[in-house]
Amino acid sequence: MASSVFSIFLYAFLLFIPVASSKLLLFPLTHSLSNYQFNTTQHLLKSTTTRSTARFLRHQNRQVSVALSPGSDYTMSFSLGSAHKRTVTLYMDTGSDTVWLPCKPFTCIMCEGKSDPKTTPSPYNISTSSAPVTCQSRACSAVHSGLPTSDLCATARCPLESIEMSECDKYSCPAFYYAYGDGSFVARLYTDSLEIPMSAPPSLVIRNFTFGCAHESLGEPIGVAGFGRGALSLPAQLADFSPHLGTQFSYCLVSHSFDTDRVRQPSPLILGRVDSSVSVNKAKRVGAPLLDDFAYTPMLENSKHPYYYYVGLEAITVGNHRLAAPENMKKIDGKGDGGMVVDSGTTYSMLPENFYNSVVSEFGRWMKLGYKRARAVEDRVGLSPCYYVDQPGSKGVVPQMVLHFGGNSSVVMPRKNYFYEFIDGGDDGKVKRKVGCMTLMNGGYFPDSGGPAGLLGNYQQQGLEVVYDLLKKRVGFARRKCASLWDTLS
């Protein structure tokens, strides 16, 4: 992204917008493609497919509640610190439950090519107002996956007598480790003031906001604003200040198809938005022009891994053929495995291998009527199946695709959400051809692994307002013109 555009979003302020009897916070989300320069479309696609796969594989056999690998897709900004206030820009991630950022001095190993040095903010300089979180705090226990504070204080070398008397407030919380699909970092917890500039003074200030400060990372040059269900997520901490801000949030990702002009448009992230429609679904189907109310599906509870947003996928309709999803996509078993995670930080949706093959087979049955398979392109971009869609007189049809969730909720996906068209070739004397690729991915076959059965990626969420209703424990989908929604709210 050009530095001037980056500055606009970096310093863009948030608004308090009157809605009904409550107020909401509005953040501009910026697609990080704006920060990157890809040599070719093939390079861009290969990069995003590789990250999506790595992130999904991180779910398998997870023993602790660590964050998922950032999909490097959408960023948000806010101010941090009271003594030396500064705007920080982080990835917005519903698959993480902690807020962390790089801090001076900062060393990032194997980070070449993962950020643009011209636009990536410099590491945060801990101010004198930032206070280390103590080992006996609930925040310390939360970031260490529920370990007892006595154990954490012992690790921090607090004397036994002080541990027994709960007098370890001078001993800082031990550093915590997060491992991602293709990277990791070590950080310590601090508290400071988070400030949200308002359209009119005074600003909204959240004191004692808890965040992680990393001085070293592997493959992770930019921090993350976690929006998961943990106690240290951004919504959870805002809820301590004003409960309605943490009760419900939504975002609406502007449809972009990797067009550099489209990704520069702000996608609204909304906290405190309340849907006034009825709470009980009556076989709602999102997709028709006039049916713009939210269609809700229940969140699936997972006592083993409670930090992520699980839903049940019942089926996918391709064309006129409804394909039933496997049982492990519909529910979560006693081991905490199964279900589908709604994830803002993964680019493409992931399906179990057998179910993916069924979808591909039905998709191909429609496409082969007039389109030739582009297998050489598939090897270069990491997506499959791909087809040449520029044959003169072709009668091929890209079939409609509908996702069916639990609670009688159906989402008719816009064609560009699951079929990406681009120009291939033109280099080294190759003839340019128009190609289209399906953007659902094969999650593989792991019969003995844990974790979710699938992920709903952000590419499939374009053009939808996706709402996370934490009070009623449900996720909702509604078709929107997201750029217009931003203009309306701001």
Secondary structure, DSSP 4 states (H G I P E B T S, - for coil): --HHHHHHHHSPPPEEEEETTEEEEEEEEEEGGGG---SSHHHHHHHHHHHHHHHHHHHTT--S-PPPPP-S-EEEEEEE-SSS-EEEEEEEETT---EEEEEEEEEEET-TTSS-TTTSPPPB---TT-EEPBTTSHHHHHHTTT--HHHHHHHTT--HHHHHTT--TTSBPPPEEEE-SS-EEEEEEEEEEEEE--SSSSPEEEEEEEEEEEEEEES--S-EEE-SSSTTSHHHHHHHH-HHHHHEEEEEPPP-TT-HHHHTSPEEEEES----S-SS-SS-EETSTT--SPEEEEPBP-SSSTTS-EE-EEEEEETTEEEEPPHHHH-B-TTS-BSEEE-TT-SSEEE-HHHHHHHHHHHHHHHTTT-EE-HHHHHHHS-S-EEE---TT-------EEEEETTTEEEEE-HHHHEEEEEE--STTPPPEEEEEE-EEE----TT--S-SEEE-GGGGTTEEEEEETTTTEEEEEE--HHHHHHHH-
